[in-house]
């Protein structure tokens, strides 16, 4: 498997895992991503139909209250020290 396909697979698995852990629907994640995001877009990331850009990975990390490094499979640490549990997500 190519490195880019492995990264896409890791992102897909972790977006779904984190969304489920937070008890969020795909619609709720899309709302947190912003006005141009949709449930279909989130679904495409989870099903590996699309690979998110760097900007979207960052937005997903904020929306899912985790680190971008974790979403990319670069660390096993889920939490994002820059996003506190009380900081509102847009």
Secondary structure, DSSP 8 states (H G I E B T S, - for coil): --HHHHHHHHHHHHHHHHHHHHT--HHHHHHHH-TT--HHHHHHHHTTSS---HHHHHHHHHHTTS-HHHHTTS-S----TTS-TTS---
